[in-house]
Amino acid sequence: MSNVHHLWDAQYAHHPEPLAHGADDTYVDVHNAQTLAYGVDAAPWHQDTPPGGYEDTYRPAYEAPRPPAPAEAALPEAALPRQADGRAARRRRTRESERSDSPMRRLLPLLPQALVVAFLAGGTTAFVAEDKAVELTVDGKPRTLHTFADDVGELLAQEGVPVGPHDVVAPAPGTALDNGDEIAVRYGRPVRLTLDGRRREVWTTAHTVEGALREFGVRAEGAYLSLSRSQRIGREGLALDVRTERAVTVMADGRARTVRTNAATVREAVEEAGITLRGQDTTSVAPGSFPRDGQTITVLRITGAKEVREEAIPFLVRRTEDATLFRGTEVVARAGQPGLLRITYSLRTVNGVRQRPRRVRTEIVREPRTQVVKVGTKPLPTSVRGADHLDWQALAACESGGRPDAVDPSGTYGGLYQFDTHTWHRLGGTGRPQDAPASEQTFRAKKLYTRRGTTPWPHCGPQLQN
């Protein structure tokens, strides 16, 4: 290759078109030469090359430097142009120098490429070190994936797997990730559980009713289940009624019977014990309540009847002032009338024992009528013509000892002057005389004197003349 360049330098002035030197010292027109494949020489110039053959002399830059071309060694020095002896010598020295330092010259262009390769190799190593192969199982569905996430939480965020407070992630979301780790996510499912009559809402990560019961610690052997144990639980959850087997003792008719039951009510448990409730029969606990384990239920045999009683309703008294009546005088303007109340009682005998009557119904047959009383407000006179000069104090002392509320032993006469009630009312008094003021009693006594003299007081009447 170098010979061609030197020959080009030597002969260019004598040839107007570019030429190449062949093995027989002939010149070739390079513009009209045959086009060959890359890495193939134009002529078989090597002594070991078969006639008409071609040699591929391409070598990668990082391989050992190739030896000098045989053609260069084969060309005799006399083949060089005669007029260029000095230049030929210089060219020989130049070729020797190139051969002596060619390894270093070839290495220098490769240094930047080696640095780039080393850099890419280091980056690839770091890239591979950050990549992790992990297995992610979401609700029982596993899949293997590659990730650059640092921890479990970052992995779930990258994979679009949301988790809530009722979901379970193992290991925890903050746990660092390593190659080969296994991560499991189990979603929570709401269960509206009614267990032995008590309703509550719980969460489970189980996929079936049976798995949920195991999580809740519910003893399912012999229990009543509203759903099959193999029933799958979707993300939306479900409602489940569970009644475990309980031992209940029923006392009836002097006998005790213990049964194991899944009954939902006390009534059902009693019926399972072979006992029938008739008529007013009931149980010691509410028949519709839930029977508890170890509970004792007593059957109450009830017989009874109803009894109706009538009671009076007292009437009210309304008093109104009347200025036409003297003070202390009361007149009944309208008499009151009591009402009538009808009460129904239940009379029961429980297991042969008579119970206290129980009021079951109250009915007003007749409303009471209010009594209206007029009360006098007119000042009472103290003077009665023809009687004011008499000694009324002496008469009072004789009749009652001077006591306005005195009553004789028979209860017929009362007050200062011992009026009987009939006479007192005829004189305009109201109520009982012993309840009236002393001044009113003296006034009525004077009126009685003007009508009948001392006759009403046959024993003490002479005291008036003293």
C-alpha positions as CSV (number, residue, x, y, z in Angstrom):
1,M,0.0,0.0,0.0
2,S,2.9,2.3,0.8
3,N,4.6,1.5,-2.5
4,V,1.5,2.7,-4.4
5,H,1.7,6.0,-2.6
6,H,5.3,6.4,-3.3
7,L,4.9,5.5,-6.9
8,W,2.1,8.0,-7.1
9,D,4.3,10.7,-5.7
10,A,7.1,9.8,-8.2
11,Q,5.0,9.4,-11.4
12,Y,2.2,11.9,-10.9
13,A,3.9,14.6,-12.9
14,H,4.2,12.3,-16.0
15,H,0.6,11.0,-15.9
16,P,-2.2,13.5,-16.1
17,E,-4.7,10.9,-14.7
18,P,-4.3,9.0,-11.4
19,L,-2.4,5.7,-11.9
20,A,-1.6,2.7,-9.7
21,H,1.5,0.5,-9.9
22,G,1.0,-3.2,-10.6
23,A,3.2,-6.2,-9.9
24,D,4.9,-5.9,-13.3
25,D,5.7,-2.3,-12.9
26,T,2.8,-1.3,-15.1
27,Y,0.4,1.6,-14.3
28,V,-3.3,1.2,-14.0
29,D,-6.0,3.7,-14.7
30,V,-7.8,3.8,-11.4
31,H,-10.8,5.6,-12.8
32,N,-11.5,2.8,-15.3
33,A,-10.4,-0.1,-13.1
34,Q,-12.8,-2.9,-12.1
35,T,-14.7,-2.2,-8.8
36,L,-13.9,-4.9,-6.2
37,A,-15.3,-5.8,-2.8
38,Y,-14.2,-4.0,0.4
39,G,-10.9,-5.4,1.7
40,V,-9.9,-7.0,-1.7
41,D,-6.7,-5.7,-3.5
42,A,-6.8,-4.9,-7.2
43,A,-4.1,-7.4,-8.3
44,P,-2.6,-10.6,-6.9
45,W,0.7,-9.0,-5.9
46,H,1.7,-11.5,-3.1
47,Q,4.0,-14.3,-4.1
48,D,1.9,-16.9,-2.3
49,T,-1.4,-15.6,-3.6
50,P,-2.7,-17.9,-6.3
51,P,-3.2,-16.3,-9.7
52,G,-6.5,-14.5,-10.1
53,G,-7.1,-14.7,-6.3
54,Y,-7.6,-12.0,-3.6
55,E,-6.5,-11.7,0.0
56,D,-8.6,-10.0,2.7
57,T,-6.1,-8.0,4.8
58,Y,-8.6,-6.2,7.1
59,R,-7.9,-6.6,10.9
60,P,-9.7,-5.0,13.8
61,A,-7.8,-2.2,15.5
62,Y,-7.5,-4.1,18.8
63,E,-5.7,-7.1,17.2
64,A,-1.9,-7.4,16.9
65,P,-0.4,-5.2,14.2
66,R,-0.1,-7.0,10.9
67,P,3.3,-7.6,9.4
68,P,4.6,-5.6,6.6
69,A,3.0,-6.4,3.3
70,P,5.0,-8.9,1.3
71,A,4.8,-6.7,-1.7
72,E,6.8,-4.1,0.0
73,A,9.6,-6.5,0.8
74,A,9.5,-8.0,-2.7
75,L,9.9,-4.8,-4.6
76,P,13.6,-4.3,-5.5
77,E,15.1,-1.1,-4.7
78,A,15.9,-0.7,-8.4
79,A,12.2,-0.6,-9.0
80,L,12.1,2.9,-7.7
81,P,12.6,5.7,-10.2
82,R,16.2,6.4,-10.9
83,Q,15.9,10.1,-10.7
84,A,14.6,9.9,-7.2
85,D,17.5,8.1,-5.5
86,G,17.7,10.6,-2.7
87,R,14.0,10.7,-2.2
88,A,13.9,6.9,-2.2
89,A,16.5,6.7,0.6
90,R,14.4,9.1,2.6
91,R,11.3,7.0,1.9
92,R,13.2,3.9,3.2
93,R,14.1,5.6,6.4
94,T,10.6,6.8,6.8
95,R,9.2,3.3,6.3
96,E,11.7,1.9,8.8
97,S,10.7,4.6,11.3
98,E,7.0,3.8,10.8
99,R,7.7,0.1,11.3
100,S,9.6,0.8,14.5
101,D,6.9,2.8,16.2
102,S,3.8,1.5,14.5
103,P,2.4,-0.3,17.8
104,M,2.3,2.9,19.7
105,R,0.9,4.9,16.8
106,R,-1.8,2.3,16.4
107,L,-2.7,2.3,20.2
108,L,-3.1,6.1,20.5
109,P,-6.3,6.3,18.4
110,L,-7.8,3.4,20.3
111,L,-7.4,5.0,23.8
112,P,-10.6,7.1,23.7
113,Q,-12.5,4.1,22.4
114,A,-11.2,2.0,25.3
115,L,-12.3,4.6,27.8
116,V,-15.8,4.7,26.4
117,V,-16.0,0.9,26.5
118,A,-14.8,0.9,30.1
119,F,-17.3,3.5,31.0
120,L,-20.2,1.7,29.3
121,A,-19.1,-1.6,31.0
122,G,-19.2,0.1,34.4
123,G,-22.6,1.6,33.8
124,T,-24.0,-1.7,32.6
125,T,-22.7,-3.3,35.7
126,A,-24.5,-0.7,37.9
127,F,-27.6,-1.0,35.8
128,V,-27.6,-4.8,36.2
129,A,-27.0,-4.5,39.9
130,E,-30.1,-2.2,40.4
131,D,-32.4,-4.5,38.5
132,K,-34.2,-7.0,40.7
133,A,-36.3,-10.0,39.8
134,V,-39.2,-10.4,42.3
135,E,-42.4,-12.3,42.6
136,L,-45.5,-10.2,43.3
137,T,-48.7,-12.1,44.4
138,V,-51.9,-9.9,44.5
139,D,-54.9,-11.7,45.9
140,G,-53.5,-15.1,45.1
141,K,-52.4,-14.3,41.6
142,P,-48.6,-14.4,41.3
143,R,-46.4,-12.9,38.6
144,T,-42.6,-12.4,38.3
145,L,-41.3,-9.0,37.3
146,H,-38.2,-6.9,37.1
147,T,-38.0,-3.7,39.0
148,F,-35.6,-0.9,40.0
149,A,-37.8,-0.1,43.1
150,D,-35.9,0.3,46.4
151,D,-38.7,-1.0,48.7
152,V,-42.0,-2.8,48.7
153,G,-44.1,0.5,48.8
154,E,-42.3,1.9,45.8
155,L,-42.8,-1.4,43.9
156,L,-46.6,-1.3,44.7
157,A,-46.8,2.3,43.5
158,Q,-45.0,1.5,40.3
159,E,-47.3,-1.5,39.6
160,G,-50.5,0.5,40.4
161,V,-51.4,-1.7,43.3
162,P,-53.3,0.4,45.9
163,V,-53.6,-0.8,49.5
164,G,-55.9,0.4,52.3
165,P,-56.0,0.1,56.1
166,H,-57.8,-3.3,55.9
167,D,-55.4,-4.8,53.4
168,V,-52.3,-7.0,54.3
169,V,-48.9,-6.5,52.7
170,A,-46.1,-8.9,53.5
171,P,-43.4,-7.9,53.9
172,A,-44.4,-4.4,55.1
173,P,-44.4,-1.5,52.5
174,G,-41.2,0.1,53.9
175,T,-39.2,-3.1,53.6
176,A,-36.1,-2.9,51.3
177,L,-36.3,-5.1,48.1
178,D,-33.7,-7.6,47.2
179,N,-33.4,-9.8,44.1
180,G,-35.6,-12.9,44.5
181,D,-37.9,-11.4,47.1
182,E,-41.6,-12.6,47.3
183,I,-44.2,-9.9,48.0
184,A,-47.9,-10.8,48.8
185,V,-50.9,-8.4,48.9
186,R,-54.2,-9.7,50.3
187,Y,-57.1,-7.3,50.0
188,G,-59.6,-6.9,52.9
189,R,-63.2,-7.7,52.4
190,P,-66.1,-6.4,54.6
191,V,-68.3,-9.1,56.2
192,R,-71.6,-8.1,57.9
193,L,-71.4,-10.9,60.5
194,T,-74.3,-11.8,62.7
195,L,-72.9,-14.2,65.2
196,D,-75.3,-15.7,67.7
197,G,-77.7,-12.8,67.4
198,R,-75.1,-10.0,67.7
199,R,-74.5,-8.0,64.5
200,R,-71.2,-6.4,63.7
201,E,-69.1,-5.5,60.6
202,V,-65.6,-7.1,60.4
203,W,-62.9,-7.4,57.7
204,T,-61.2,-10.4,56.3
205,T,-58.5,-11.2,53.7
206,A,-59.9,-14.7,53.2
207,H,-61.4,-15.6,49.8
208,T,-64.1,-18.0,51.1
209,V,-66.6,-18.2,54.0
210,E,-64.6,-21.1,55.6
211,G,-61.4,-19.1,55.5
212,A,-63.1,-16.1,57.0
213,L,-64.5,-18.2,59.9
214,R,-61.0,-19.4,60.6
215,E,-59.8,-15.8,60.7
216,F,-62.6,-14.8,63.1
217,G,-62.0,-17.8,65.3
218,V,-65.6,-18.9,65.0
219,R,-66.3,-22.6,65.8
220,A,-68.2,-23.8,62.7
221,E,-68.7,-27.4,63.7
222,G,-72.4,-28.0,64.1
223,A,-73.1,-24.3,63.5
224,Y,-75.9,-23.0,61.2
225,L,-74.5,-20.9,58.3
226,S,-76.6,-18.8,56.1
227,L,-74.1,-19.4,53.2
228,S,-72.1,-22.3,52.1
229,R,-68.6,-22.7,53.5
230,S,-67.2,-22.7,49.9
231,Q,-69.0,-19.5,49.0
232,R,-66.4,-17.0,47.6
233,I,-66.1,-13.6,49.1
234,G,-65.7,-10.8,46.5
235,R,-64.1,-7.5,47.1
236,E,-67.6,-6.0,47.8
237,G,-68.0,-8.4,50.8
238,L,-71.1,-10.2,51.9
239,A,-73.6,-10.7,54.8
240,L,-73.2,-13.9,56.9
241,D,-75.4,-15.2,59.7
242,V,-73.8,-17.8,62.0
243,R,-75.5,-19.6,64.9
244,T,-73.2,-21.8,66.8
245,E,-74.5,-24.9,68.6
246,R,-75.6,-24.2,72.2
247,A,-76.8,-26.2,75.2
248,V,-80.1,-24.9,76.6
249,T,-82.1,-26.3,79.5
250,V,-85.9,-26.0,79.4
251,M,-88.0,-26.3,82.6
252,A,-91.6,-27.2,82.0
253,D,-94.3,-29.1,83.9
254,G,-92.0,-30.1,86.6
255,R,-89.3,-31.6,84.3
256,A,-86.0,-30.3,82.9
257,R,-84.9,-31.0,79.3
258,T,-81.4,-30.1,77.9
259,V,-81.0,-29.8,74.2
260,R,-78.3,-28.8,71.8
261,T,-79.6,-26.3,69.3
262,N,-78.9,-23.8,66.6
263,A,-82.3,-22.1,67.3
264,A,-82.6,-18.3,66.5
265,T,-85.2,-17.7,69.2
266,V,-86.2,-19.0,72.7
267,R,-89.5,-20.2,71.3
268,E,-87.8,-22.3,68.7
269,A,-85.5,-23.8,71.3
270,V,-88.6,-24.7,73.5
271,E,-90.2,-26.4,70.6
272,E,-87.1,-28.4,69.8
273,A,-87.2,-29.6,73.4
274,G,-90.7,-31.1,72.6
275,I,-92.7,-28.5,74.6
276,T,-95.8,-26.7,73.2
277,L,-96.9,-23.3,74.4
278,R,-100.7,-22.9,74.5
279,G,-103.0,-20.0,75.1
280,Q,-101.4,-17.5,77.5
281,D,-98.3,-19.7,78.1
282,T,-95.0,-17.9,77.9
283,T,-91.4,-18.3,79.0
284,S,-89.2,-16.7,81.8
285,V,-87.3,-14.8,79.1
286,A,-88.8,-13.2,76.0
287,P,-89.8,-15.8,73.5
288,G,-88.3,-13.8,70.7
289,S,-84.9,-13.3,72.3
290,F,-81.8,-15.2,71.3
291,P,-81.0,-18.3,73.5
292,R,-77.5,-18.3,75.0
293,D,-75.3,-21.2,75.7
294,G,-76.0,-22.7,79.2
295,Q,-79.2,-20.7,79.6
296,T,-82.1,-22.1,81.6
297,I,-85.6,-21.3,80.3
298,T,-88.7,-21.8,82.4
299,V,-92.1,-22.3,80.7
300,L,-94.9,-20.5,82.5
301,R,-98.3,-22.1,82.3
302,I,-100.8,-19.3,82.6
303,T,-104.6,-19.4,83.2
304,G,-106.7,-16.4,84.1
305,A,-109.7,-14.2,83.6
306,K,-110.6,-10.5,83.5
307,E,-112.4,-8.5,86.2
308,V,-114.1,-5.1,85.7
309,R,-114.5,-2.6,88.6
310,E,-116.1,0.8,88.7
311,E,-114.7,3.7,90.8
312,A,-116.0,7.2,91.5
313,I,-114.1,10.2,90.2
314,P,-114.2,13.1,92.7
315,F,-115.6,16.4,91.4
316,L,-113.8,19.7,91.7
317,V,-115.1,22.8,93.6
318,R,-114.9,26.2,92.1
319,R,-115.5,29.3,94.4
320,T,-116.6,32.7,93.1
321,E,-116.9,35.9,95.0
322,D,-120.4,37.5,95.4
323,A,-120.7,41.1,96.7
324,T,-124.4,40.6,97.5
325,L,-123.7,38.1,100.2
326,F,-122.3,38.9,103.6
327,R,-118.7,38.1,104.3
328,G,-118.5,34.6,105.6
329,T,-121.6,33.4,103.7
330,E,-121.2,30.7,101.0
331,V,-124.0,29.6,98.7
332,V,-123.8,26.5,96.4
333,A,-124.8,27.8,93.0
334,R,-124.3,24.4,91.3
335,A,-123.9,21.1,93.0
336,G,-121.1,18.9,91.9
337,Q,-121.4,15.4,90.7
338,P,-118.7,12.7,90.8
339,G,-117.6,10.9,87.6
340,L,-117.5,7.2,86.9
341,L,-114.3,5.2,86.1
342,R,-114.4,1.7,84.7
343,I,-111.2,-0.4,85.3
344,T,-110.4,-3.8,83.8
345,Y,-108.0,-6.1,85.8
346,S,-106.3,-9.3,84.7
347,L,-106.4,-12.1,87.1
348,R,-103.7,-14.7,86.4
349,T,-102.6,-18.0,87.8
350,V,-99.0,-18.9,86.9
351,N,-98.0,-22.5,87.4
352,G,-100.8,-22.8,89.9
353,V,-100.0,-19.6,91.9
354,R,-102.5,-16.8,91.9
355,Q,-100.9,-13.5,90.9
356,R,-101.7,-9.9,92.0
357,P,-104.4,-8.4,89.8
358,R,-102.9,-6.3,87.1
359,R,-104.7,-3.3,85.5
360,V,-104.9,-3.8,81.8
361,R,-107.5,-1.2,80.8
362,T,-109.0,2.1,82.1
363,E,-112.2,3.8,80.7
364,I,-114.0,6.9,81.9
365,V,-117.7,6.2,81.7
366,R,-118.8,9.6,83.0
367,E,-116.9,12.9,83.5
368,P,-117.2,14.5,86.9
369,R,-119.2,17.8,87.2
370,T,-117.6,20.7,89.0
371,Q,-119.4,22.3,92.0
372,V,-119.8,26.1,91.9
373,V,-119.9,28.0,95.3
374,K,-120.6,31.7,95.8
375,V,-118.6,33.3,98.5
376,G,-119.9,36.6,100.1
377,T,-117.7,39.6,100.3
378,K,-120.2,42.1,101.8
379,P,-119.2,43.3,105.3
380,L,-121.2,41.7,108.0
381,P,-123.2,44.0,110.3
382,T,-122.7,43.7,114.1
383,S,-125.8,45.5,115.2
384,V,-129.3,44.2,115.4
385,R,-132.0,46.5,116.7
386,G,-133.5,45.3,119.9
387,A,-130.7,43.0,120.8
388,D,-127.5,45.0,121.0
389,H,-128.0,45.9,124.7
390,L,-128.1,42.3,125.9
391,D,-125.1,40.5,127.6
392,W,-124.0,38.2,124.7
393,Q,-120.7,37.5,126.3
394,A,-122.4,36.1,129.4
395,L,-124.7,33.9,127.3
396,A,-121.6,32.5,125.3
397,A,-119.8,31.7,128.5
398,C,-122.8,29.8,129.8
399,E,-123.4,27.9,126.6
400,S,-119.9,27.0,125.4
401,G,-117.4,28.4,127.9
402,G,-116.7,31.2,125.5
403,R,-115.2,29.0,122.8
404,P,-116.3,29.7,119.2
405,D,-115.3,26.1,118.0
406,A,-117.1,24.3,120.9
407,V,-119.2,21.2,120.0
408,D,-121.5,19.3,122.4
409,P,-120.9,15.6,123.1
410,S,-123.6,14.5,120.7
411,G,-122.2,16.6,117.8
412,T,-125.5,18.3,117.2
413,Y,-124.8,21.7,118.5
414,G,-121.7,23.9,117.9
415,G,-120.2,27.3,118.3
416,L,-120.4,30.1,121.0
417,Y,-124.2,29.8,121.2
418,Q,-124.6,26.1,120.4
419,F,-126.5,26.4,117.1
420,D,-127.9,23.3,115.5
421,T,-127.0,23.2,111.8
422,H,-130.6,23.6,110.6
423,T,-131.1,26.7,112.6
424,W,-127.8,28.1,111.5
425,H,-128.6,27.7,107.8
426,R,-132.1,29.3,108.3
427,L,-130.3,32.4,109.8
428,G,-128.2,32.7,106.6
429,G,-125.1,30.8,107.8
430,T,-123.2,28.3,105.7
431,G,-121.4,25.2,106.7
432,R,-121.2,24.5,110.4
433,P,-121.6,27.2,113.0
434,Q,-118.5,26.3,114.9
435,D,-116.4,27.0,111.7
436,A,-117.7,30.6,111.4
437,P,-116.0,33.7,112.9
438,A,-117.1,34.6,116.5
439,S,-118.6,38.0,115.2
440,E,-120.8,36.1,112.7
441,Q,-122.0,33.7,115.4
442,T,-122.9,36.7,117.6
443,F,-124.7,38.4,114.7
444,R,-126.8,35.3,113.9
445,A,-127.5,34.8,117.6
446,K,-129.0,38.4,117.8
447,K,-131.2,37.7,114.8
448,L,-132.4,34.5,116.4
449,Y,-133.2,36.5,119.6
450,T,-135.3,39.0,117.7
451,R,-137.3,36.1,116.3
452,R,-137.7,33.8,119.2
453,G,-136.4,35.6,122.3
454,T,-134.5,33.4,124.8
455,T,-136.4,30.2,123.9
456,P,-133.5,28.7,122.0
457,W,-131.4,28.9,125.2
458,P,-133.8,27.7,128.0
459,H,-131.0,27.2,130.6
460,C,-128.7,30.1,129.8
461,G,-131.2,32.6,128.4
462,P,-131.6,34.6,131.6
463,Q,-127.8,35.5,131.4
464,L,-128.8,37.9,128.7
465,Q,-130.6,40.2,131.2
466,N,-127.8,40.4,133.8
